[in-house]
Amino acid sequence: MLKKILVLLLTMCTLVAFSQEPHAVKHLRDSTPNIAKMDEWLTVKLSQSTDVEKLAVITPTTEIRLSPNAASVTRLGVSYRFLSASYSYIPRFIPGNNDDAEKGKTKGGSFSAGISLPHWMQELSYSRVKGYYLENTSDFNPDWTPGKPYIQFPDLVFTQFEGMTAYKFNADFSANAILTQSERQLKSAGSFVPRLLYRYYINNDKSTPTPGGFTQKGKNLELLIGAGYYYNFIIRERFYAALGLAPGAGYIFSWITTRAGDGTTAYGSQQNFIFRLDGLVSIGYNGPRLFAGAYTRIIESAFRQERSQVITEDDRVMFQVVLGYRFKAPRLLKAGVDKLESKMPKL
């Protein structure tokens, strides 16, 4: 059943891709000496990642660091030719994801889809996490010691829609060989990659405010433009080591709703300059059928809130291990993509 759903998903994504890039389709299957395209194979992979969204607000006198009760997430990914999709969830049986007595209960998951043409790359994702705890509880409760329950926010919900549009200058460099494994990089190559990042996310404490207290809901829109350079070192065609660094800058627009315990509600808005730095280090094996790898990704972003000394940070160091295999593409999927490619000149 899952296989049929994934096939249907990729076929639907194909319709979108062809409607948006009619002139690029006829080049999708072109080969270069540097890249082996795995057009006849459906790539399926399973990964374990520490990619969890944490929240931090820092003032001159106070530091608030919130984290979900999730040490890692499990992700199932599938890709075919230039299309990719993945689903991730928080498995409760993995150590670090189930210590509810100390850190409270966290639920969450995400979905992403991507299109990668010879030069253009597009990614979209959605994620939702409910249930956070205060990492630095000892700063607010001097009596707290390790082993005791942290201060918890079970009704705090983080919802995110995120996207990236990028252009790869060097067609001999395969981003797919690193990210989706739908291609194999045969010779070392790199590329300059400018990109546009956009993210809309909501932090919403849905708990009922206590008398004298308050809860908040924040809506945020980030728009950033940046550029970086990525390089993939190939050893004997099957082993690789990839590096990349991409700074970016832009603006974040925020709309804040404050709900007080006496029933009153206040509204505010602001816009702030934001800086972000992305780094990637990856090593792995990418054979004709079997592949595996390990990734480290660093995301550092920060902005100073308007007319204040308050700094909001998003600092993430993510580790991921991947294991996957390429299967012969289902006849239905292959025939559908081939048919659409053949009709593109007419469209």
C-alpha positions as CSV (number, residue, x, y, z in Angstrom):
1,M,0.0,0.0,0.0
2,L,2.8,2.4,0.9
3,K,4.6,1.6,-2.3
4,K,1.5,2.5,-4.3
5,I,1.1,5.8,-2.4
6,L,4.7,6.8,-3.1
7,V,4.4,5.9,-6.8
8,L,1.2,8.0,-7.1
9,L,2.9,10.9,-5.3
10,L,5.9,10.9,-7.6
11,T,3.6,10.8,-10.6
12,M,1.6,13.8,-9.4
13,C,4.8,15.7,-8.8
14,T,5.8,14.9,-12.4
15,L,2.7,16.7,-13.7
16,V,3.7,19.8,-11.7
17,A,7.3,19.7,-12.9
18,F,6.4,19.4,-16.6
19,S,3.9,22.2,-16.4
20,Q,6.5,24.6,-14.9
21,E,9.6,23.6,-16.9
22,P,8.5,22.7,-20.5
23,H,11.8,23.7,-22.1
24,A,14.0,21.8,-19.6
25,V,12.2,18.4,-19.8
26,K,13.9,17.2,-23.0
27,H,17.3,17.6,-21.3
28,L,16.4,15.8,-18.1
29,R,17.9,12.5,-19.2
30,D,21.1,13.9,-20.8
31,S,24.2,12.4,-19.4
32,T,27.6,13.9,-18.6
33,P,31.0,12.2,-18.0
34,N,30.7,13.2,-14.4
35,I,27.2,11.9,-13.6
36,A,25.5,8.5,-14.0
37,K,21.8,9.0,-14.1
38,M,19.8,6.1,-12.5
39,D,16.7,6.7,-14.6
40,E,15.6,3.1,-14.6
41,W,15.7,2.8,-10.8
42,L,13.4,3.8,-7.9
43,T,15.6,4.9,-5.0
44,V,14.3,4.1,-1.5
45,K,16.2,5.1,1.7
46,L,15.8,5.0,5.4
47,S,17.6,7.6,7.6
48,Q,17.9,8.5,11.2
49,S,18.4,12.2,12.0
50,T,18.8,14.6,14.9
51,D,17.0,17.3,12.9
52,V,14.6,18.6,15.5
53,E,13.4,22.2,15.8
54,K,14.6,24.0,18.9
55,L,13.6,27.5,20.0
56,A,15.7,30.1,21.8
57,V,15.2,33.7,23.0
58,I,18.1,35.6,24.6
59,T,17.9,38.9,26.4
60,P,20.6,40.8,28.3
61,T,19.3,39.2,31.6
62,T,17.4,36.0,30.5
63,E,17.9,33.0,28.3
64,I,15.1,30.7,27.3
65,R,15.9,27.5,25.4
66,L,13.0,25.2,24.4
67,S,13.4,21.8,23.0
68,P,11.0,18.9,22.0
69,N,11.4,15.6,23.7
70,A,12.9,14.0,20.6
71,A,16.6,13.1,20.3
72,S,16.1,11.9,16.7
73,V,13.6,11.4,13.9
74,T,13.2,8.6,11.4
75,R,12.7,9.5,7.7
76,L,11.6,7.4,4.8
77,G,12.6,8.8,1.4
78,V,11.9,7.9,-2.2
79,S,13.2,9.4,-5.4
80,Y,12.8,8.7,-9.1
81,R,14.8,10.6,-11.7
82,F,14.4,14.3,-10.8
83,L,11.6,13.8,-8.2
84,S,11.9,13.1,-4.5
85,A,9.7,12.9,-1.5
86,S,10.1,11.9,2.2
87,Y,8.1,11.5,5.4
88,S,9.5,11.6,8.9
89,Y,8.1,10.9,12.3
90,I,9.3,10.7,15.9
91,P,9.6,6.9,16.9
92,R,8.7,6.5,20.6
93,F,10.8,3.3,21.0
94,I,14.1,5.0,20.4
95,P,16.1,6.1,23.5
96,G,15.8,9.9,24.0
97,N,12.3,10.1,22.5
98,N,10.4,8.6,25.4
99,D,11.5,10.0,28.7
100,D,8.1,11.7,29.2
101,A,8.3,11.9,33.0
102,E,11.2,14.3,32.8
103,K,10.6,16.2,29.6
104,G,6.9,15.7,28.7
105,K,5.4,14.1,25.7
106,T,6.2,15.3,22.2
107,K,4.4,14.5,18.9
108,G,5.5,15.5,15.5
109,G,6.2,14.7,11.9
110,S,7.1,16.2,8.5
111,F,6.7,15.8,4.8
112,S,8.8,17.1,2.0
113,A,9.0,17.0,-1.8
114,G,11.6,18.2,-4.3
115,I,12.3,18.6,-8.0
116,S,15.8,18.7,-9.3
117,L,16.4,19.7,-13.0
118,P,19.8,20.0,-14.7
119,H,20.3,23.5,-13.2
120,W,17.2,24.4,-11.1
121,M,16.3,22.8,-7.7
122,Q,13.1,23.2,-5.8
123,E,12.2,21.9,-2.4
124,L,9.0,22.3,-0.2
125,S,8.3,20.9,3.2
126,Y,5.8,20.9,6.0
127,S,6.4,20.0,9.7
128,R,4.5,20.1,13.0
129,V,5.8,19.5,16.5
130,K,3.7,19.6,19.8
131,G,5.2,19.5,23.3
132,Y,8.4,21.3,24.5
133,Y,10.4,21.5,27.7
134,L,12.7,24.2,29.0
135,E,16.3,23.0,28.6
136,N,17.7,25.5,31.1
137,T,15.1,24.8,33.8
138,S,17.8,25.3,36.5
139,D,18.0,29.0,35.5
140,F,14.4,29.5,36.6
141,N,14.2,26.9,39.4
142,P,17.2,26.8,41.6
143,D,16.0,23.6,43.3
144,W,16.0,21.7,40.1
145,T,18.5,18.9,39.7
146,P,19.1,16.3,36.9
147,G,16.5,13.6,37.1
148,K,13.7,15.9,38.2
149,P,11.0,17.0,35.7
150,Y,11.9,20.0,33.5
151,I,9.5,22.9,33.2
152,Q,7.2,21.7,30.4
153,F,5.0,23.3,27.7
154,P,2.8,20.4,26.5
155,D,0.5,22.8,24.5
156,L,3.2,24.6,22.7
157,V,2.9,23.9,19.0
158,F,5.5,24.7,16.3
159,T,4.1,24.5,12.7
160,Q,6.4,25.2,9.7
161,F,6.1,25.6,5.9
162,E,9.5,25.9,4.2
163,G,10.8,26.1,0.7
164,M,14.0,26.6,-1.3
165,T,14.6,27.6,-4.9
166,A,18.2,27.2,-6.1
167,Y,20.2,27.4,-9.3
168,K,23.2,25.2,-9.9
169,F,25.7,26.7,-12.3
170,N,27.8,23.6,-13.1
171,A,25.7,20.8,-14.7
172,D,28.6,18.4,-14.0
173,F,27.9,18.7,-10.3
174,S,25.2,16.4,-9.0
175,A,23.3,17.6,-5.9
176,N,21.1,14.5,-6.3
177,A,24.1,12.3,-5.7
178,I,24.4,13.8,-2.2
179,L,20.8,14.6,-1.2
180,T,18.5,12.1,-2.9
181,Q,20.9,9.5,-4.3
182,S,18.9,9.4,-7.6
183,E,22.2,9.9,-9.4
184,R,25.9,8.9,-9.0
185,Q,28.7,11.4,-9.2
186,L,31.6,9.6,-11.0
187,K,34.2,12.4,-11.1
188,S,34.9,15.1,-8.6
189,A,33.0,18.4,-9.2
190,G,31.7,21.4,-7.5
191,S,29.3,24.3,-8.2
192,F,28.4,27.8,-7.1
193,V,24.7,27.7,-6.0
194,P,22.7,30.9,-5.4
195,R,19.4,30.3,-3.7
196,L,16.2,31.8,-2.3
197,L,14.9,30.6,1.1
198,Y,11.4,31.2,2.4
199,R,9.8,30.0,5.6
200,Y,6.5,30.6,7.3
201,Y,6.2,29.3,10.8
202,I,3.9,29.6,13.8
203,N,4.8,29.3,17.5
204,N,1.5,28.9,19.4
205,D,1.1,28.2,23.2
206,K,-2.4,26.9,23.2
207,S,-2.6,26.5,27.0
208,T,-5.1,28.7,29.0
209,P,-3.3,31.7,30.5
210,T,-3.4,31.7,34.3
211,P,-4.5,34.8,36.3
212,G,-1.7,37.3,36.0
213,G,0.0,35.3,33.3
214,F,-0.2,35.2,29.5
215,T,0.3,33.0,26.4
216,Q,1.5,34.0,23.0
217,K,1.1,33.1,19.4
218,G,3.7,34.2,16.9
219,K,3.4,34.1,13.1
220,N,6.7,34.6,11.2
221,L,7.6,34.9,7.6
222,E,11.3,34.6,6.6
223,L,12.6,35.7,3.2
224,L,16.4,35.2,2.6
225,I,18.7,35.2,-0.4
226,G,22.1,33.6,-0.3
227,A,24.7,31.8,-2.2
228,G,27.3,29.1,-1.5
229,Y,29.7,26.6,-2.9
230,Y,29.5,22.8,-2.8
231,Y,32.1,20.3,-3.8
232,N,31.9,16.5,-4.0
233,F,35.2,14.6,-3.9
234,I,34.9,11.2,-5.6
235,I,37.2,8.2,-4.7
236,R,37.1,5.3,-7.1
237,E,33.6,6.3,-8.4
238,R,31.8,4.8,-5.4
239,F,33.1,6.7,-2.3
240,Y,32.6,10.4,-1.8
241,A,33.2,13.2,0.6
242,A,31.1,16.4,0.1
243,L,31.6,19.9,1.6
244,G,29.4,23.0,1.4
245,L,29.0,26.4,2.9
246,A,26.2,28.9,2.1
247,P,25.6,32.2,3.9
248,G,22.4,34.1,3.5
249,A,20.6,37.2,4.7
250,G,17.1,38.8,4.5
251,Y,14.2,39.9,6.6
252,I,11.8,38.2,9.0
253,F,8.3,39.6,9.5
254,S,6.5,38.8,12.7
255,W,3.0,39.2,14.0
256,I,2.5,38.5,17.7
257,T,-0.7,37.9,19.6
258,T,-0.6,38.1,23.4
259,R,-3.5,36.6,25.4
260,A,-3.6,37.7,29.1
261,G,-5.2,35.8,32.0
262,D,-7.8,38.5,32.4
263,G,-9.2,37.8,29.0
264,T,-7.6,40.7,27.1
265,T,-5.7,40.3,23.9
266,A,-2.9,42.5,22.5
267,Y,-1.4,42.5,19.0
268,G,2.0,43.6,17.7
269,S,4.2,43.3,14.7
270,Q,7.8,43.9,13.7
271,Q,10.3,43.3,11.0
272,N,13.9,42.5,11.5
273,F,17.1,41.8,9.5
274,I,18.2,38.1,9.8
275,F,21.4,36.4,9.0
276,R,21.8,32.6,8.3
277,L,24.7,30.3,7.7
278,D,24.4,26.7,6.3
279,G,27.2,24.2,6.4
280,L,27.3,20.6,5.1
281,V,29.8,17.8,5.5
282,S,29.0,14.3,4.1
283,I,30.8,11.1,3.5
284,G,29.5,7.9,2.1
285,Y,29.3,5.0,-0.4
286,N,27.2,5.3,-3.6
287,G,27.2,2.1,-5.5
288,P,25.0,1.1,-8.5
289,R,22.3,-0.4,-6.2
290,L,23.3,-0.1,-2.5
291,F,24.3,3.3,-0.9
292,A,25.0,4.6,2.6
293,G,26.2,7.8,4.1
294,A,26.6,10.1,7.1
295,Y,25.9,13.8,7.1
296,T,26.5,16.7,9.4
297,R,24.6,19.9,8.7
298,I,24.9,23.1,10.6
299,I,22.3,25.9,10.5
300,E,23.0,29.1,12.4
301,S,20.5,32.0,12.2
302,A,19.8,35.0,14.5
303,F,18.1,38.3,14.5
304,R,17.7,41.2,17.0
305,Q,14.1,42.0,17.8
306,E,13.0,45.5,16.7
307,R,13.7,48.3,19.2
308,S,15.1,45.9,21.9
309,Q,18.2,44.0,23.0
310,V,16.4,40.6,22.6
311,I,18.1,38.2,20.2
312,T,16.2,35.2,18.8
313,E,18.4,32.3,17.7
314,D,18.0,29.1,15.7
315,D,21.1,27.0,16.2
316,R,21.0,23.5,14.9
317,V,23.7,20.9,14.4
318,M,22.2,17.9,12.8
319,F,23.6,14.4,12.3
320,Q,22.1,11.9,9.9
321,V,22.9,8.3,8.8
322,V,21.4,7.0,5.6
323,L,21.0,3.5,4.2
324,G,19.2,2.8,0.9
325,Y,18.8,0.6,-2.1
326,R,17.7,1.1,-5.7
327,F,14.9,-1.1,-7.1
328,K,13.8,-1.5,-10.7
329,A,11.2,1.3,-11.2
330,P,7.6,0.1,-11.3
331,R,6.2,-0.2,-14.9
332,L,3.4,2.3,-14.1
333,L,5.7,5.0,-12.9
334,K,8.2,4.6,-15.7
335,A,5.6,4.5,-18.4
336,G,3.9,7.6,-17.1
337,V,7.0,9.7,-17.0
338,D,8.2,8.4,-20.4
339,K,4.8,9.3,-21.9
340,L,4.8,12.8,-20.5
341,E,8.4,13.4,-21.7
342,S,7.5,12.4,-25.2
343,K,4.6,14.8,-25.3
344,M,6.4,17.8,-23.9
345,P,7.3,19.3,-27.3
346,K,3.6,19.4,-28.2
347,L,2.7,21.0,-24.9
